[in-house]
Amino acid sequence: MKQLFFSILITTGVACTTAEESSNTMTIEYPPTQTVEHTDEYFGIEVSDPYRWLEDDRSEETAEWVEAQNVVTQGYLENIPYRSAIETRLTELWNYEKYGTPFERGDRYYFFKNDGLQNQSVMYVQDDLEAEPEVFLDPNQFSSDGTVSLATVSFTQDGSLLAYAISESGSDWRKVLVMDAASQEIVEDTLRDVKFSGIAWKDNEGFFYSSYDKPTEGSDLSGINMNHKLYYHELGTPQREDQLIFGGEQTPRRYVGSTVTKDQNFLAITAAMGTTGRELYIKDLRQATGEIVPVVENFENNHSVVHSEGSTLYILTNLDAPNQRLVKVDATQPTPENWKDVLPEKDYVLQSISFAGGKLFANYLKDASTRIEQYNLAGNFEKVIELPTIGTAAGFQGEMDQNTLFYAFTSFTYPTTIFSYDVASGNSTVFKQPELDINPEDFETKQVFYESKDGTEVPMFIVHRKGMELNGRNPTYLYAYGGFNISLTPSFSIVRLYWLENGGVFAMPNLRGGGEYGEAWHEAGMQMNKQNVFDDFIAAAEYLKENQYTSTDKLAIAGGSNGGLLVGATMTQRPDLCQVALPAVGVMDMLRYHKFTAGAGWAPDYGIADSSQAMFEYLRAYSPVHNIEEGTAYPATLVTTADHDDRVVPAHSFKFAATLQEKHEGENPVLIRIETKAGHGAGKPTSKQIEEWADKYAFTYYNMNVMPEHVR
């Protein structure tokens, strides 16, 4: 299966830079990809998998294929005449200070800041809000190239100790270190092989964390993660002596998480077999021999303990409330029949709850935009906190006796700004606001509602330059997700602003499968309803064309992870829909996704092909890699993935790209860009992000036959 030597032939021609559009021609010779005779049988039906060998991410053959594909892709991208100019402008725009929300631990304040182009944001400390900040923890010192990132930080309640997790090359496998906050010295041996875990301190004695047994050597990036385990680590003891609290073979669950309430009274344990529905257990930490007590022992709904006062627990739940509600219960009788509403369900979604400053802050989502409501502790409404515009807010965390709280607000054209909130007066004041090399006021955001294939009304945000002419010729970037109860809300992105600055349209529909309208909206895009998600996305594209925002040859569709699946399914169902497709780290093989890492945990959203013939046939009908048809002209496609992605293994993208190159006919390029020393996306250094976006935009503009305004 060794790859043959290959050649790449590229010629380039560009029209004068004053023209609105550029002409271009490139001829590509794709690397030959070996095929193997391999079939799987599902319910008596044979399914061919000729690129199965690409699932072995550690083989020499796969490494040679990756290198060959990257040479072709980079050769193509480097010959786009304005690619370097895009990277230069992105770098200029990216170079501004970015602040995180301050938080108080012990008697000091901490916050994150990036000076502009630092690969990783730096953690600072200050004695009070007027004091000069000092560097507390700089992840840029973890590695020379910025590929080791800070993943999680967790302080003890008194702020004297910090446990933090680091990720290498974007992997979900983490290391945990413990630091003395005063001396900033490491005081513990490193914990290793920690995955999908929080860090929940029990006083200053130790902490709870979660992990799996690490797969055998050679399969650590693709091996199946089965039984999650919750451990307790006592400071000063080796990791091998850590106590198993929950999970493992005795109570096998795919995901196990934990939190300790602020008053240190209770350990709350959530356990799930997939990404939808979880059990809830509690343990009274005030009792030395306290047992783990079940609160809800089924996977039909979601529940989490968000606060406790004495023996009273406050639980956020969607039991009998698809849009969620807040309840309270005595911990001695914690089961649902004893729950009492504090905040009953509303007709818009309750996303999260915080208790701080003697108040209760409810973060709601209304038509995909944040609404913050303030209540007293009895659940009596006091006020709606006024936000600058339609957008997304998060924060209002702190101690119950704290009068000044902080929150972050962001929107498509509103850079993430930190506000301080005075609880006594109810006034918000700008605390930190970034300065940009561009004026966000030059752009506007609107929300429209369009009709999907089955008549469902779907919301979509559309952002563009003020006064833009609706002539059907505007380059448009259509981005969505549509799954796992995840909500897409307005947020600021400098790379989006680059697109807008150059006369583009950015559109983001809130597809079914997401959480924008609660569990009912989520379920409308799950399993046998998954086609609704693709229909919603296709209808969004058609709306943009029908309303003269853009046209087929000026439309790009994009999405990552589950959104990569969205793009893959859409372009195979409707290859005529758009000019450019940008599927990132996508789930492309719907018959085998559950056989890698924690993929089986996605089954509640997707279903599993082995479970029934009906489910097999439904999945095969939209599985991107199985629906690429011989002799079809597909959009210009740039598949992106990374060699250390142990969430959605790169084999998905490898097999999709290989199949596309084999069967596609037409002049549009179908390429794959494989990042090295990177994972699913989290923690990717700034330098790599800028390079990737420059490549994506250069590819998009070139194949739309458009030259960015700033290089004309």
N, C-alpha and C positions, 0 to 999 in steps of 0.2 A: 504493500500500500504506500510505498514511498512516492513522493511527488516528483513528477518529471520537471526538468528545468523548463522555464517558460520565458517568454519575452513580452514586453509591453510596448505598444506602438501608440504614441500620443502626438497629435499635431494640434496646434491651437491658432485660432484667428479671432481677433477682436475688432469690433467696429469702433469708430471714433468715440471718445469718451464723453462727447457732448450730446450724444444721442440718448433718447430715453431707454432704448433697449440695445443690447449687444448681440451680435451674432457669434456663434461658436461651433466648432466641430472638434470632437475627440473620438478617436478609434481605440478601443480597448481590447486587448487579448486577455481573457480571464485565465487564471491558473487552472490547469486540468485537475479535477477532483476525482479520485478513485471511487468507483462504486463497488459494492459487494452484494452478493446474493443473500438477502436476509428477509424473512417474512415472519410476522406474528399472526396468530390466529385468534380472532375474537368471535365467539359464537358461530363458528363454522365459516367465518369470512376471513380470508387472508389479506393482510396489509403489508405491502412492501416497505422496507426501511433501508434503502441502499447506502445511506450515509451514517449508519449506526456506529461505524468506527470513530466518528468524530465526537462521540460521547466520552471517549477516553481522553480526558484533558491532559493527562500526563505522558501520553505516548509521544515518541519521536516523530511519528507520522503526522499527528495533529499539530505539533509544534512547527513542523515544516510548512504545513498548510497555512497556519496562522501567519507565519512570516511571509509567505508568498502572497497571501491576500493583502497584507498590510503594505507590501511593496507596490502592488498595483494601485491600491486605494490612495496611498500617499503620492504616488506618481501622478495620478489624476488630479488630486487636490492642489498639489504644488504648481501645476500648470494652469490653474485658474489665475489670470493675471492680477486680480485684485484681492486674492486671498490674504496676502500679507498686510494689505491696507485695512482689511476688516479686522485682523488681529490687533493692529496698531490702534485703531479707533476703539475697539472693545477694551483694550488695556487702559486707554485714556479715561474712558467712562467708568471703568471698574475702580479706578484709583481715587476712592473717597473713603472717609472714616465711617465705619459701621459699628454701632453700639448695640449691645444687648441690654436687657432689663436688669437693673441692680437688684440684688437680694441680700438680706441681712442674715448673718449667721454669727451667733455669739454677740460680740459687741462691735463687729466690723461689717463693712459692705463689700460685696464682690460684684464684678460685672465682666463681660467679655467685650473685647474691642479688636477690630482689625484696622490697621492704619490705612489700608487701601488694597495693596497687592500682596500682603502676607499670605503665604500658603494656608496657614491655619490661624484662626482667631486666638488672641492671647487673653488669659484670665488675669484680671487686676484686683487689687485689694486696696481699701482706704479705711482709715479709722472712723471717718464720718464723711458726709456727702460734700463737705467743703474742703476736705484734706486732699493733698496731692496723691493721686493714685500711684501705686507701685506694682510692678510685674509680680504676680504670684505664681503663675504656672504658664510656661510658654511651650506649647506643643511644637513650635517650629524648631525647637532644640531636640526633639525626639528623633529626627532623621534629617539628612542633608537635603533630600528632595521633597520633603513635605508629605510623604506618603504614609507616615504614621500619624494618626489623628487622635484627638481626645474624644471619647465616645460618651462617657457618663461621668458626672461628678455627684457625690453625695456626702454631706457633712453630718457629723453627729449633731444632736440638738443644741449642745452648748458651743458648737463651732470649733472645738479644739482639734478634731481629727477630720481628715478628708480621705475618702476612698474614691479612686477614679479609675476608669477603664480606658484602655487604649486599643486602637484597631490598627493592624498593619496591612498596608496595601488594600484597604477597603474591606477586609474580611469581616464576616459576622463573628468569628472567633475572637475573643478578647482576653487581655491580661488585666488584672486588677492590682493596683498598688495602694498602699495606705501611707498618708503623709501627716506629720505633725504640723498643724496650721501655723503655729507660732514660729517654729524654727525652719519650716519648709523642708524638713528632712524626712526621707523615707524610713518608716519604722517597722515595716512588715516585709517578709518575703513575698514575692509576686505570686498571686494566684493565676493559674493558667487554664486554658481551654474552657472559658466561660462564654456562653452563647445565649442570646435572647434573654437578657437578664437586667433587672434593676439591682440596686444596692440599698437594702433597708436596714438601718442601724438599730440595734437593741442597746439603748443607753450608749456607753462608751466601751462596752465589753466585747462586741463583735457585730456581725451583720449577716443578713440572709441574702443569698444569691442563687441563681438558677443556671443549670447547664445540662448538656447531654454527655453521654460517653462519647469521646471523640472517635470518629471512624478510623479504621486501620490506615497505616501510613500509605500515602499514595492516593487515598480517596477522601482526604480531609476537606476538599473543596466540593465534592459531589456526593459523598456517601450519605445514606439515609439517616436522618435524625429521628429517632423513635420516641424514647421515653425521657421526657424532661424531668429533672430532679431539682428539688428545692433543698439547699444546704444551709447550715448555720456554721459560720466560721468564727471561732473564738480567737481574739487577738493573742498573738504569742504562741500559737500552736501551728504545726505544719498542715498544709491543705489536705494531706492524706487522712488526717484525723477529723475532718469536718463532718458534722452530724447530718445525716439524711433526715429531713423533716417530712417531706411529702414527695410522692412521685416514684419513679423507678419501676421495678417489676411488681411491687406490692400494690401501688395505685397508678397504673400506667396511664399517663396523659401526655399529649404531644407538646402542650404548652403549659407551664406552671409559672405564675408570677406572685410577687408578694409586696406588701407595704406594711409599715408600722405606723400607727396613728401618732400624731404629734405629741400627745400626752404620754406616749410609750405604753399605753395600757393594752393595746391589742395588735396582734399580727393578723393581717387579712391575707388569705391565700385564694387566688383565682386559678382555676384549672380548666383546660379545654382540650378537645380533640382536634379542633380546627379553628379557623379565624372567626367563626360565628358561633356564639353561644358558649357560656362558661359557667362552671360551678363556682360557689362561694363558700369558703370555710373561714372560721375565726379561731384564734387561740388567745386566751387571757394571759398576758405576760406577767400579770401581777401575782399569779399563782405558779409556784415553782414546778408543780406537777400538772399544770393545766393541760387538758386534752384538746386536740383539734376537733372543733365542733362544726358539723355541717349546717350551713344556712340554706343553700339551694343545691340539690344533688342531681341536676340534670343540665343538659346543654341547650335548652330551648330558648334561653334569654341571656342577656348580659347584665351583670351586676358588679358594683365596686363600692367598697367602703371609702368614703371621702372625708369623714371626720368622726370624732368621738368626744363626748363630754361625760366624764365619769363612766357609767355603765351603759350610756345611750350611744348607739351607733347610728350614723347617718349614711344611707345607701342610695346611690344613683342606680336606677334600674329601668329596663324597658319591659318588665313583667307587667302585663295588662296595660301597657302604655308604650305603643310603638315610637312615640316621640320623646320618651323618657320622662321620669318623674323623680323627685327626691322624697325618700321616706325615712322615718326613724323607728328604732326598735330597741327594746331592752336586750342587752347581750345575753342575759340568762334565758331568754325565750326568743331567739333571733329569726325563727322561720317566717315565711311570708304571711301566714295568716295573722301574725301579730304586728305587721307593718302598719304605720300610720302616715298618711300623706303630710309632708311639709310643703312641698310645691307640687300640686297635682299636674298631670299632663296638660299641655296646651296644644293648640293647633299648629305650632311651630316647634322646632326641635331644641331640646335642652341638651347642649353639648357637654358642659362641664360645670362644676360647682367649686367655689373657694370660700373658705371661712377665714376672715382676717379683719382687723380693725373693729372687732365687735359686731361685724355685719356678715351677711350671706350674699355673695355675688353669683348670680346665675348668668352663664354665658349661653345665650340662645342663638340659633341660626334661623333667620327669616328670609326666605327667597335667596339663600346662599350668601347672606351678609350678616355680620355679627350684630347682636342686640344685647347689651349688658343691662340687667335689671338688678337693683339693690333691694334687699329685704332685711328685716330684723331677724333675730335668731328664731323667732316663733314662726317665721314664714310669712309675715305681713309685708305687703308691697310698700316700698318707700319711694323709689324713683327709677327712671330710665336714665342711664348715664349717657350724655350727649357725646357722640363721636364726630370726628371732622367731616366724614362723608360716608358713602357706602364703602364698606371694606371689612377688614378682619382685625379683631382686637384680642389680646390675650394678656393675662397677668392677674393683678389684684390678689397676689399671694403675700403672706406675711403672718405675723403673730397676732393674736386676738387683741393685744393691748397696743398695737402699732397704729399710729394715726396717719402716717404717710405711706401710701402704697404706690406701686408703679405698674404701668401697663404699656404694652407696645401696640401701635396701630399702623396698619399698612393697607395700601390699595394699589391698583394697577399703576396709577400715576402719582401716588403719594408714598415717597420713600419711608421706610420703616422708621418711625419716630417714637421716642420714649417719653411718656407723660408721667408726671407725679400727680397723685390724687389725694387730696386732703379729705379725710373721712368726715371730719367735723363740719366743714363748710360745703362739701360736695363739689369743690372746684377742681378742675383739671388744669395743669400748667405744663407747657413744653419743658422737658428736662434735657433731652438731647435730640437734635435734629440735624441730619446730614446736609452737607453742601455738595451740589452736583454740578458737573460740567454740561448741564442741559436743563432746560426749563420744563418741568412737568406740566406747567399750566398751559403749555402749547397743545395738550392732548385732551381728549374727552373720552368718557366711559358711558356706555348706555347698556341697559339690560332689556332684552327682547324675549318674547315667548313665541316659539314656533311649534308647528304641529308635526309630530312624528308619524310614522307609517300607519299606526293603529289609532291615530287621533289624539294621543296623549300630548298635552301641552308641556314643553320642555323649555326651561330658561337658558339663556345664553348671554354672556357678557361680550360686548364688542368694543374694542378700544382703537382709536386712530387719531390722527392729527385733526385739530379743529379746522373746519372749513374744507375738509377733503371732499373732492368731487366723487359722487357715486356713478362712475362711468363703466363699471364692470372690468376694469383693468388694473386694480390695485393688488399688489402682491399681498397674499393673505396667509397667515399661519394659524391653522385650526388645531387646537390642542385640547385633549380630554383624557379621562381616566375610566370612570364607569365601573366600579367594583368595590367589594370588600367594605361596604358601608363608609367609604372614605369620601369626604366632602371637599370639593375644590372651591375655594373662596378667593376673593380678590387679594392679591399680594403684589408687592413691588419686586421687579426683577430688572436689573440693569441691562441684561441681554434683550429683554423684551423692548426696553426703551430704545435700544439701538435699532431694532426693527421698526419701531414707530417713527423714530427720527428720520429714517430713510423712506418714509411715505408708505409704510406697510400697515396692514390691519392685523390685529391680534384678536382672535375669537376663542372663547372658552365656554362650551356648553356644559351644563350639569346633568349628565346622562343618568338614566336609571342604572341601578347597581350601586350607585353612590349613596351617601347618607344625608344628602341635602334636605330631604323631606321625610326623614325617619326610616324606620325598619320596613315600612310598606314600600317605599321607593327602592330600598336595597333589594328586597325580595323580588321586585318586578324585573330585576336584571340578573338573577341568580339561576344557576342550573338550567332547567328547561325553558327559562325565560331569558337566557343570555343573548339571544338574537335581538331582543329589544334594544340592547345597548348599541349594537352595530347599526340597527335601524335609526336610532336616535342620532348617531354620529353622521350617518349618511344624510339624514334630513337636515342637519345643521349645515352641512356643505351645500346642499341644494338651496337652502334659505339664503345663504350668502350670495350665491350666484343669481338667484331669482330677484334679489333686491339690489343687484348691481354693485355689490361691494367688490366682487371679483368675478373671475371666470375659471374654467377648468385649467387652462394653461398657466394661470397665476395663483393656483391654490396648492398649498402644502399641508399635509396632515401629519400630526406628530403625537407621540405618547410614549411613556416609559413603563416598564414592568407589565402590570395588567394593561396599562395603556399601550404598551408595545404589542400585546395581543390584539388590542382594539385596532391598531393600525394594520397589523398583518391580516386580520380577518376582513377588514374593510377593503383593503387594496386587492385581495383575492376575490372578494364578492363583486366589487365594483372597480375594476382596473381602469375604467374610463372616468372615474370621479374627479381625479386630481392630476396634477403634473408631477408632484414630488411627494414621496412617502419617507418618513423618518421614524422607523420603529426602533426604540431603544430598550435594551436589556429585556426583551419581550418573552412571554410564555408562548412559544410557537408550536410545540408538539403537545397537543391536548390529550393524546393517548398515553403519553409516558411522563408527563410532568410530575406525577406523584411518586416517581421512583428515584428522585434526587433530593438531597438535603431535607428540608422541612416541607417539601412540595405537597405531601399528602395532607398537610394541614389546610390546604386551599380547597379541599374537596367539598366543604359545605357551600362554597360559592360556585364551583365548577361542576361537581360530580366526577365520578371515576369511570373510565371506559369499561373496566372489568366488572362493574357492579350489575349491569343489566344490558341486554341488547339494545333497548330503547336509548339508554344513556350513551352507549358506545356509538350508535348511529347519529345521535344528536351532536356529540363532540366531534366526530369525524366530519360532519357536515360543515363545520366552521373552522376546524383546526388549520391554522395557516399553512403549515408545512405540507399538509395533505390535500390542499386545495389549489395549489399552483398548477395551472394547466399548460400542457405542451402547446407551443405556438402562439401564446397570448402575449400581447404587448402590455407590459406593466409600467407603472409610473417610474420615473427616475427614483431609485431607492438607495438610501444610505443606511444600512443596518449598523447599529452601534452596540457594542458589548465590551466586556472587560475580562481579562484572564483570571482574576481573583473573585469573580462574582460567585459567591456560594449561596446566594439567595435564589436567583433564577440562573441556573448554570449556563455558561456560554454555549453549550451544545445546542440549545434551542436556536440561537442566532446562527451558529455554524451551519446547522442542517437547513435552515430556512434560506440562507444566502446561497449555499451550494445548489439547492434545488432550483432557486430562482435563476441562477446563472445557467443552469442546464436547460431550463424550459422556456425562459423568456425570449421573445422575439421582438425586434424593434431597435431603434437608435438610443433609447434611454439607457443610461448606465445603471447597473445593479451591483452595488459594492458593499463591502463590510469593513468597518473600522473597529479594530480590536485594541483597546487600551491595555497597556501593561502596568503592573503594580497598582491596579485599581479594582474596585469591587462593584457593588450594585449602585453606588452613587454617593452614599454618606461618607463624609470625610475626605472627598476628593480635593486635592490641593488646588488653590486658585490658578496656578500656572497651567495645570492640566485642563481645568474648566474653560479657561480662555481659549486654549488651543482647540478643544473639542467644538466650542461654539463657533469659532472662526471657520472650522472645517464644515460644520453643518450649514452655516449661512452662505459660505462660498458655494457649496454644492447646490443649495436651494436657488440662489440668485442665478447662477450659471445655467441651471436647467429650466428656469423660468424665462431665460433670455432677457434678464433685467440686470442692469448695472446699478449698484448702490449709489444713492445720490451723492454721498460724500467723496466718491472717487471719480465723478464725471468731470 
